[in-house]
């Protein structure tokens, strides 16, 4: 059983470009969480999704950020018009229904130049 | 709302010495408690978790933690560390009901030297 997969592992974007981060949960997991880790900080919750539904996006910045988890395919975290402050590691985690434990992917390290 | 405080940003220790990484939390409701480890440029790996039952929890790699409800603490301990334990350690909490987003502390960097 493959773990949570994220790609790309490293992403470099210039200011104003779009960043797309992908997350494939573990097999059988229908819950996906996105977290952001800024330098010298712990992880901060961004959004929680189930298939085709956003359940909680209370941690998402109000502008430029969006997330989806379609019926087929990976979950996508999309950042439009990136700025230098978006540079961070973005982690995805998944869990099966009714389970408190989250399994983390290796993360995508976004660098905005 | 929940919050987690990890009092030490960095803990240097010599190999084979014991170590304790401190974690305190604040919550108006009962919580589950977790410790994760992050090796350089990698994702988070679960070390151990407290859901219910015995307050002393044993995890992987020889780590253990004790839940103290009255002191709202969940300190992580290991009796003898190895060089390979050098990593960042995160304490986290989640609520009991419904879905369980994690609230993390800022992390403690454990630096083990020979």
Interface residues (C-beta under 8 A of the other chain):
Chain A: X4 X6 X31 X33 X35 X40 X41 X42 X43 X44 X45 X48 X55 X56 X59 X91 X93 X95 X100 X101 X102 X103 X104 X105 X106 X107 X109
Chain B: X4 X6 X32 X36 X41 X42 X43 X44 X45 X46 X49 X51 X90 X92 X94 X99 X100 X101 X102 X103 X104 X105 X106 X107
